[in-house]
Amino acid sequence: MVGAALFFATRLAIGAAPKPDKPATPVTQSVGGRHRPPEPDGTWALVQDVERVPAGRRIRSGILLIVMLTALGAIAALVIVICGALVLSALRSAVQ
């Protein structure tokens, strides 16, 4: 559940990443023909050339993560209190 909350918080804070272009699969001439490997669709960028995530986005995602984990903790505490109250009332009824 915490993993799902983290994933949801990250998606809300950062947004969906652009999907890479998928080139069309090359078609062979015959059914039993040899398959040739697909040709690369472009050049790959080095890690140093990739644009870094802005600080504002990181701060926003951190705050959203803290809020979601706090809400998740509050819900878990409420469930534990309710279950404890049910068990206690059941024990009192059983003793009487």
WOFEN-V189097 format. One record per backbone hydrogen bond with DSSP energy under -0.5 kcal/mol. CO is the residue of the C=O (numbers start at 1). NH is the residue of the N-H. If there is no record, write none. Layout:
CO,NH / CO,NH
This chain:
1,5 / 2,6 / 3,7 / 4,8 / 5,9 / 6,10 / 7,11 / 8,12 / 9,13 / 10,14 / 10,15 / 11,15 / 21,23 / 30,33 / 34,36 / 46,49 / 46,50 / 47,50 / 54,58 / 55,59 / 56,60 / 57,61 / 58,62 / 59,63 / 60,64 / 61,65 / 62,66 / 63,67 / 64,68 / 65,69 / 66,70 / 67,71 / 68,72 / 69,73 / 70,74 / 71,75 / 72,76 / 73,77 / 74,78 / 75,79 / 76,80 / 77,81 / 78,82 / 79,83 / 80,84 / 81,85 / 82,86 / 83,87 / 84,88 / 85,89 / 86,90 / 87,91 / 88,92 / 89,93 / 90,94 / 91,95 / 92,96
